[in-house]
Amino acid sequence: MATFPVINLEKLNGEERAAAMEQIKDACENWGFFEVLNHGIPHDFLDTVERLTKEHYKKCMEQRFMELVASKALEGLEAEVTDMDWESTFFLRHLPESNMAEIPDLTDEYRRVMKEFAVKLEKLAEELLDLLCENLGLEKGYLKKAFYGAKGPTFGTKVSNYPPCPTPDKIKGLRAHTDAGGIILLFQDPVVGGLQLLKDGEWVDVPPLRHSIVINLGDQLEVITNGKYKSVEHRVIAQTNGARMSIASFYNPGSDAVIYPASQLIEEEKKEVYPKFVFEDYMKLYAGLKFESKKPRFAAMKAMETTAPIATA
C-alpha cells in the first residue's frame, strides 16, 4: 500500500517546485486526500485554536454529549447503530455572511481566534485551488470563479469532538461519506487518530500530524474536472481512548453557482460527461443521501438537467 501523501508546500518556492506540483497532482488523481505542511498558518496560532477548541468542548459540550448518550441509550450497545454518529459538533458560517455572533457559549477570545482562522483558511483554500488549476491546465482563478455565485463562495466550519467510546465496534465516530462541496481543509487532533479514507477497496488511516492541514476534494471538484479528480469516501472510527478534535472547513460554491465540467477537461473520446446543475439543488439532494453512494446523486442531477436545462447567462 502506498504511503499517505504528505506535501511540504515550502517546496513550491524553490527548485523542487515541479516535484511538489507532481506530488499534488498524484494525490488529487489517486487519493482525493493529502496533508500539507508549511502552509503559511503559524504553529503557535494553530496551538491556540486547538487549546481553545478543547477548552470549549470540556466547558460547554461534554456534559451535553453525555446526556445525549444517556438519552439515546448508547452506552452499552449490543447491536450496531447505523443512523447516528459518536460525535459532538457545532457549525460556524463565514461566507457569504458570518453567524459567529449568534453561536452561544463562545468566549470573546475563541470567537476572535476562529474568525481569524477562517480568514487564513480561506486564503489557503484559494491558493490550493490555483495550484489545482495549474496542474489541470486551467487558467489561474478558474476554480475560484466557478465557485463564485452572486455573493461569492460559501465557506463554513464544522467543529467536532469525538469523545472516548466504549463500543467502537457498534457505532462510528462519523459514518462513511463523500463531501458534497468543493475543497475541504481539516485541522485535526495531533495525537488521537480515527480518520480513514477508502482507497482501492481498503480503509487507510489519515495520520495525525502536528500543525498539518488535511486537504480533501469534494463532489463539486469531481464534476468540474469531469472525473479526473474524484471525491473519496471517508469515515471516522470511534476510539476507546482519548478524545479526538476535528475542525473541518468547507470552501464550497455559492448556493446559486452553476456547476459543470470545464470544457478543457471533457475528453472527446470519453462519452460520459458529468451533469450541469445549480449547487443549491445538489445540496438539497445530498441532505437526505449523505451516507449513500454519490453515483445516484450525479445521475439524479443528470436527469434534472435533461428535463430542465440551466441557462449560464
NORUR-V655206 format. One record per backbone hydrogen bond with DSSP energy under -0.5 kcal/mol. CO is the residue of the C=O (numbers start at 0). NH is the residue of the N-H. E is the energy in kcal/mol with one decimal. If there is no record, write none. Layout:
((CO NH E) (CO NH E))
This chain:
((4 34 -2.4) (6 8 -0.9) (6 36 -2.4) (7 10 -1.6) (8 11 -1.7) (9 12 -1.7) (10 13 -1.2) (13 16 -1.5) (15 19 -2.3) (16 20 -2.8) (17 21 -1.9) (18 22 -2.0) (19 23 -2.2) (20 24 -2.5) (21 25 -2.7) (22 26 -2.4) (23 27 -2.5) (24 28 -2.3) (25 29 -2.6) (26 30 -2.0) (26 31 -2.6) (26 32 -0.6) (27 229 -0.8) (31 216 -2.0) (33 214 -3.9) (34 6 -3.5) (35 212 -1.9) (36 8 -2.3) (39 41 -0.6) (41 45 -1.9) (42 46 -2.3) (43 47 -1.6) (44 48 -2.2) (45 49 -2.5) (46 50 -2.6) (47 51 -2.7) (48 52 -2.2) (49 53 -2.3) (50 54 -2.3) (51 55 -2.4) (52 56 -2.0) (53 57 -2.2) (54 58 -2.5) (55 59 -3.0) (55 60 -0.7) (56 60 -1.8) (56 61 -2.9) (60 64 -2.4) (61 65 -2.3) (62 66 -2.1) (63 67 -2.1) (64 68 -2.7) (65 69 -2.1) (66 70 -2.5) (67 71 -2.2) (68 73 -2.6) (69 72 -1.0) (73 76 -0.6) (79 81 -0.5) (84 86 -1.6) (87 160 -2.2) (89 158 -2.8) (91 156 -3.2) (92 98 -1.9) (92 99 -0.5) (94 154 -2.0) (98 101 -1.8) (98 102 -0.7) (99 102 -0.9) (101 103 -0.5) (102 105 -0.7) (106 110 -2.5) (107 111 -2.4) (108 112 -2.7) (109 113 -2.6) (110 114 -1.8) (111 115 -2.1) (112 116 -2.6) (113 117 -2.1) (114 118 -1.5) (115 119 -2.0) (116 120 -2.6) (117 121 -2.5) (118 122 -1.9) (119 123 -2.1) (120 124 -2.9) (121 125 -2.1) (122 126 -2.0) (123 127 -2.6) (124 128 -2.4) (125 129 -1.6) (126 130 -1.6) (127 131 -2.3) (128 132 -2.3) (129 133 -2.2) (130 134 -2.1) (131 135 -2.1) (132 136 -1.1) (132 137 -2.5) (133 136 -0.6) (138 141 -2.1) (140 144 -2.5) (141 145 -2.4) (142 146 -1.7) (143 147 -0.6) (144 147 -0.9) (146 148 -0.8) (146 253 -2.9) (148 151 -1.2) (151 148 -1.0) (153 251 -3.2) (154 93 -2.9) (154 94 -2.1) (155 249 -3.1) (156 91 -3.1) (156 158 -0.6) (157 159 -0.6) (157 247 -2.3) (158 89 -1.7) (159 245 -2.5) (160 87 -2.5) (160 162 -0.7) (161 243 -2.2) (164 167 -0.6) (166 169 -2.1) (166 170 -0.9) (169 80 -3.3) (171 85 -2.6) (173 235 -2.3) (176 233 -2.3) (178 218 -2.8) (179 219 -0.6) (180 219 -2.2) (180 220 -0.7) (181 217 -3.4) (182 250 -2.6) (183 185 -0.5) (183 215 -1.9) (184 186 -0.5) (184 248 -2.9) (185 187 -0.7) (185 213 -2.9) (186 246 -2.3) (190 192 -0.6) (193 236 -2.7) (194 205 -2.7) (195 234 -2.3) (196 198 -0.7) (196 203 -3.2) (198 201 -1.9) (201 198 -3.1) (201 203 -0.5) (203 196 -2.5) (204 206 -0.7) (208 211 -1.9) (212 35 -3.0) (213 185 -3.2) (214 33 -2.2) (215 183 -2.8) (216 231 -0.6) (217 220 -0.8) (217 221 -1.2) (218 222 -1.9) (219 223 -2.6) (220 224 -2.0) (221 226 -2.9) (222 225 -1.5) (223 261 -2.9) (224 227 -1.5) (232 197 -2.6) (233 176 -1.9) (234 195 -2.7) (235 172 -1.7) (235 173 -1.9) (235 237 -0.5) (238 164 -3.4) (243 161 -2.7) (244 188 -2.4) (245 159 -3.5) (245 247 -0.5) (246 186 -2.6) (246 248 -0.5) (247 157 -3.2) (248 184 -2.8) (248 250 -0.6) (249 155 -1.5) (249 251 -0.9) (250 182 -2.1) (251 153 -2.3) (253 256 -1.8) (254 279 -2.2) (256 258 -0.6) (256 278 -2.6) (258 276 -2.2) (261 264 -2.0) (262 265 -1.2) (264 266 -0.9) (266 269 -1.1) (268 270 -0.8) (270 272 -0.5) (276 258 -3.2) (277 280 -1.0) (277 281 -1.5) (278 282 -2.3) (279 283 -2.0) (280 284 -1.6) (281 285 -2.7) (282 286 -2.1) (283 287 -0.6) (284 287 -0.9) (284 288 -0.7) (285 288 -1.0) (285 289 -1.0) (288 291 -2.2) (289 177 -0.6) (293 297 -2.3) (294 298 -2.5) (295 299 -2.4) (296 300 -2.1) (297 301 -2.2) (298 302 -2.2) (299 303 -2.1) (300 304 -2.1) (301 305 -1.7) (302 306 -1.2) (303 307 -2.4))
